[in-house]
Amino acid sequence: MSSNHQNGAVLGTEFTQNVIDAMGPKTSPRLREVMAALIRHIHDFAREVQLTTDEWMAGVDMINEAGRMSNDKRNEGQLLCDVIGLESLVDDITFTAATNSTSGLTASAVLGPFWRQDTPRRENGATISFDTPPDGQVVYMHGKVTDVATGKPLQNASVDVWQASTNGLYEQQDAGQREHNLRGVFHTDAEGNYSFYCLRPTPYPVPMDGPAGKLLAMMDRQVFRPAHIHLMVLSSNEKEQVQHDGYKSLTTQIFDKECKYLGNDSVFAVKDELTVEFVPRKGDAKAPLELEYNITLAETS
């Protein structure tokens, strides 16, 4: 028996250090740094709250349930991280590090659990709303992707966009929507421009059928996400062999500044610089509203 655990004493810092020291010499320096800190903090957490076996197993069961629910259309494990603010914190750490060396970057935000890798490419000016609901407001969204340092347009940058419908569901959650509804990947033209028709976003609750939703309920938390549109902007696409592979990619969300949940996002992803205003659009029978959203990317160091 370890000298840390005698006469019913709780295993202490010597035990924790023994666990850390069990890593072998082939462990990479960064992995050693990360795992040592994780082990130290999670051991301290267990001691601080006097974590019981039953509570620990409940946590393990929640993680396992998230794994069983996750697939290529929904990432419940990521959503579980979202509702405790971990993904937003990691995003902020990453974005802050980037802005320390480059000012003027478009702000990032969390990926969220509903991105799909198989979203089809669409032509600029096309729509992503194929099952437009009666209460949906169509928006013509457009903008330019440029180099943050020089302002030069980035041709062939991909703009991957996805959003929920007005019923609060993404297409893979809703049998009433056709596959890949409200999704599309667009590529910028020679002037760096992209454009498409979408819906003015509406707020929706975090899915309550999984461990993330159950955890929110147990914590008596507000469950709604503010109205938003997801964007993933990549400066290159290996399959297309396009240009600008020397730029850092961007994952972000833009939020309707009129939404009442901006100050109480259930996953803590809202940033002031990501709020946008939808304005009236004239002379377009397809869309009564318009949104211009320009994006800046930085070269990789």
C-alpha positions in Angstrom: 0.0 0.0 0.0 1.2 3.5 -0.9 2.6 5.6 2.0 0.1 8.2 0.8 -2.8 6.0 2.0 -2.5 4.9 5.6 -5.0 4.8 8.4 -7.8 6.0 6.1 -5.9 9.2 4.9 -6.8 10.6 1.5 -4.1 10.1 -1.1 -2.2 13.4 -1.3 0.1 15.3 -3.6 2.8 12.6 -3.4 0.4 10.1 -4.9 -0.5 12.7 -7.7 3.2 13.2 -8.4 3.7 9.4 -8.7 1.0 9.3 -11.3 2.6 12.2 -13.2 6.1 10.6 -13.0 4.8 7.3 -14.5 5.0 8.9 -17.9 8.0 7.5 -19.8 10.9 9.3 -21.5 9.4 9.0 -24.9 6.5 11.2 -23.9 6.6 14.4 -26.0 7.3 17.6 -24.0 3.9 19.2 -24.9 2.0 16.0 -24.0 3.9 15.8 -20.7 3.1 19.4 -19.9 -0.6 19.0 -20.7 -1.1 15.7 -19.0 0.8 16.7 -15.9 -1.4 19.7 -15.4 -4.5 17.7 -16.2 -3.7 15.0 -13.6 -2.7 17.6 -11.0 -5.9 19.7 -11.4 -8.3 16.7 -11.7 -6.8 15.1 -8.6 -7.1 18.4 -6.7 -10.7 18.8 -7.9 -11.5 15.3 -6.6 -10.0 16.1 -3.2 -11.6 19.6 -3.0 -15.2 18.3 -3.5 -14.5 14.9 -1.8 -15.8 13.2 -4.9 -17.5 9.9 -4.2 -17.4 6.7 -6.3 -21.1 7.0 -7.2 -20.5 10.6 -8.4 -17.4 9.7 -10.4 -19.3 6.8 -12.0 -22.2 9.2 -12.9 -19.7 11.4 -14.6 -18.2 8.4 -16.5 -21.7 7.3 -17.6 -22.4 10.8 -18.9 -19.2 10.8 -20.9 -20.0 7.4 -22.3 -23.5 8.4 -23.2 -22.1 11.4 -25.1 -19.8 9.1 -27.0 -22.6 6.7 -27.9 -24.7 9.6 -29.3 -21.9 11.2 -31.3 -21.6 10.5 -35.0 -20.7 12.4 -38.2 -23.8 14.5 -37.9 -23.8 15.4 -34.2 -21.0 15.7 -31.7 -22.5 15.3 -28.2 -19.1 15.2 -26.5 -18.4 18.6 -28.0 -21.7 19.9 -26.8 -21.0 18.7 -23.3 -17.8 20.7 -23.4 -19.8 23.7 -24.7 -22.3 23.9 -21.9 -19.6 24.1 -19.3 -17.8 26.8 -21.3 -14.7 24.8 -22.1 -14.8 25.2 -25.9 -15.4 28.9 -25.6 -12.5 29.3 -23.2 -10.2 27.3 -25.5 -11.4 29.4 -28.4 -10.7 32.6 -26.5 -7.2 31.4 -25.6 -6.4 30.6 -29.2 -7.9 33.8 -30.6 -6.2 36.0 -28.0 -2.8 34.4 -28.9 -3.5 35.1 -32.6 -4.5 38.8 -32.0 -1.4 39.4 -29.9 0.6 39.1 -33.1 -2.0 40.3 -35.6 -4.6 43.0 -35.1 -7.8 43.3 -37.1 -8.6 39.6 -37.4 -12.2 38.4 -37.7 -13.1 37.0 -34.3 -13.5 33.3 -33.9 -16.2 31.3 -32.1 -16.9 27.7 -31.2 -17.5 25.1 -33.9 -20.5 23.6 -32.2 -21.8 20.0 -32.5 -23.6 20.1 -35.9 -21.0 20.8 -38.5 -20.9 18.3 -41.4 -17.8 17.4 -43.3 -19.8 16.3 -46.4 -21.5 19.6 -47.1 -21.8 20.2 -50.8 -20.2 23.0 -52.7 -22.6 25.6 -54.1 -22.2 28.5 -56.6 -22.0 32.1 -55.3 -25.4 33.7 -55.4 -27.2 30.3 -54.8 -29.5 29.6 -51.9 -29.0 27.2 -49.0 -32.7 27.4 -48.0 -34.5 24.6 -49.8 -37.3 24.1 -47.3 -38.0 27.7 -46.4 -40.6 27.7 -43.6 -43.5 30.1 -43.7 -42.0 32.1 -40.8 -38.6 32.3 -42.4 -37.1 35.6 -43.5 -34.7 35.1 -46.4 -31.5 37.0 -46.3 -29.0 37.8 -49.0 -25.6 37.4 -47.3 -22.4 38.5 -49.0 -18.9 39.8 -48.2 -15.3 39.7 -49.0 -12.4 37.5 -47.7 -9.1 39.4 -47.5 -5.6 39.3 -46.1 -5.7 41.1 -42.7 -2.3 42.7 -43.2 -2.5 43.8 -46.8 -6.2 44.0 -47.5 -5.7 42.0 -50.7 -8.6 39.7 -51.7 -8.2 36.0 -51.3 -9.5 34.1 -54.3 -10.8 30.5 -53.9 -11.1 30.7 -50.1 -13.9 28.4 -49.0 -16.8 29.7 -46.9 -18.6 26.8 -45.2 -21.9 28.0 -43.8 -24.6 26.2 -41.7 -27.6 27.2 -39.6 -30.7 25.8 -37.9 -34.2 26.4 -39.4 -36.8 28.5 -37.6 -38.0 25.4 -35.7 -34.7 25.3 -33.9 -33.4 22.2 -35.7 -30.5 21.5 -38.0 -31.4 19.3 -41.0 -29.9 16.2 -39.5 -32.2 16.5 -36.5 -35.3 17.1 -38.6 -36.9 14.5 -41.0 -39.0 17.4 -42.5 -35.9 19.0 -44.0 -34.0 17.6 -46.9 -30.4 16.6 -46.5 -28.0 19.5 -46.4 -30.7 22.1 -46.1 -29.3 25.4 -44.8 -25.8 24.3 -45.6 -23.3 25.1 -48.3 -19.7 25.6 -49.1 -19.0 28.7 -51.3 -15.7 29.8 -52.9 -14.6 33.4 -53.3 -14.1 34.9 -56.7 -11.1 36.8 -58.0 -12.1 39.8 -55.9 -12.5 37.7 -52.8 -16.3 37.9 -52.9 -18.8 35.3 -51.7 -22.6 35.4 -51.6 -25.6 33.3 -50.9 -29.2 33.3 -49.7 -30.0 32.0 -46.2 -32.4 32.6 -43.4 -32.4 35.2 -40.7 -31.4 33.0 -37.8 -33.6 32.3 -34.8 -32.7 31.2 -31.3 -33.1 27.6 -30.3 -32.6 25.4 -27.2 -29.7 23.0 -26.8 -31.0 19.5 -27.5 -32.3 18.1 -24.3 -32.2 14.4 -25.3 -28.5 14.0 -24.5 -26.2 14.4 -21.5 -25.5 18.1 -22.3 -29.1 19.0 -22.1 -29.6 16.9 -19.0 -26.6 18.6 -17.3 -28.1 22.0 -18.1 -31.4 20.9 -16.5 -29.7 19.6 -13.4 -27.8 23.0 -13.1 -31.1 24.9 -13.6 -29.5 26.7 -16.5 -31.0 28.7 -19.4 -30.9 26.4 -22.4 -31.3 28.7 -25.4 -28.6 29.7 -27.9 -28.9 33.2 -29.4 -29.8 33.4 -33.1 -26.6 32.7 -35.1 -25.1 31.5 -38.4 -22.0 29.3 -38.4 -19.0 30.0 -40.7 -15.8 28.1 -41.3 -13.5 29.9 -43.7 -10.5 28.0 -45.1 -7.9 29.6 -47.3 -7.2 26.4 -49.1 -8.9 23.1 -50.1 -6.5 20.3 -50.9 -9.2 18.5 -53.0 -9.6 21.6 -55.1 -5.9 22.5 -55.1 -6.8 26.1 -54.6 -4.6 29.0 -53.5 -3.7 30.6 -50.2 -2.7 27.5 -48.2 -0.5 29.8 -46.2 -3.4 31.3 -44.2 -4.9 30.3 -40.9 -8.5 29.0 -41.1 -11.3 30.6 -39.2 -14.3 29.0 -37.4 -16.8 31.5 -36.1 -20.5 32.4 -35.5 -22.3 35.6 -36.2 -25.2 36.7 -34.0 -28.3 38.7 -34.7 -27.8 41.8 -32.5 -31.6 42.0 -31.9 -31.7 38.6 -30.2 -32.7 38.6 -26.5 -30.3 35.8 -25.6 -27.1 37.6 -26.6 -26.2 38.2 -22.9 -27.1 34.7 -21.8 -25.8 32.2 -24.3 -26.1 28.6 -23.0 -22.6 27.9 -24.5 -21.0 31.3 -23.8 -19.9 31.9 -27.4 -21.1 35.4 -28.0 -18.5 38.2 -28.6 -19.5 41.8 -29.2 -17.6 42.0 -32.4 -19.6 39.0 -33.8 -23.0 40.7 -33.5 -24.5 41.8 -36.9 -27.4 43.8 -38.2 -29.7 42.6 -40.9 -30.9 45.5 -43.0 -33.7 45.9 -45.6 -32.8 44.9 -49.2 -34.3 46.6 -52.1 -34.9 45.4 -55.6 -34.5 41.7 -54.8 -37.7 39.6 -55.0 -35.9 36.7 -53.4 -34.9 38.4 -50.1 -36.3 41.3 -48.0 -33.1 41.4 -45.9 -29.4 41.8 -46.5 -26.3 41.1 -44.5 -22.8 42.2 -45.5 -20.1 40.3 -43.6 -16.4 40.8 -44.5 -13.8 38.4 -43.2 -10.1 38.8 -42.6 -7.5 36.0 -42.4 -3.9 36.0 -41.3 -1.0 34.2 -42.9 0.5 31.3 -41.0 3.7 32.1 -39.2 
